Amino acid sequence: MAYVIAEPCINVKDTACVDACPVDCIHPRKDEADFTEAELLYIHPIECIDCGACVPVCPVSAIFALDDLPAQWEHYAKINADHYGLG
């Protein structure tokens, strides 16, 4: 997994990262049925190409490279993978 969305995204769900992603691996998008119910956005751990385009556009600094994920939010790597049934 290249990048992980962590706790600062909860209940924010700003979709600037979705728009910045060149491979469309961040979901749910605003036009997807589960957007309203989702607590945060998720990065697909296999589809992510590790480009980092999502990081600078996140207004709440919620996106981290897996190796830079703060210890208190390490469990978000599994949360992101579980969202895609990969956990």
Sequence and secondary structure as in RCSB ss.txt:
>XXXX:A:sequence
MAYVIAEPCINVKDTACVDACPVDCIHPRKDEADFTEAELLYIHPIECIDCGACVPVCPVSAIFALDDLPAQWEH
YAKINADHYGLG
>XXXX:A:secstr
  EEE GGGTTT  THHHHH TT  EE  TTSTTTTT SS EE TTT  S  TTTTT TT  EEEGGG  GGGTH
HHHHHHHHTT  
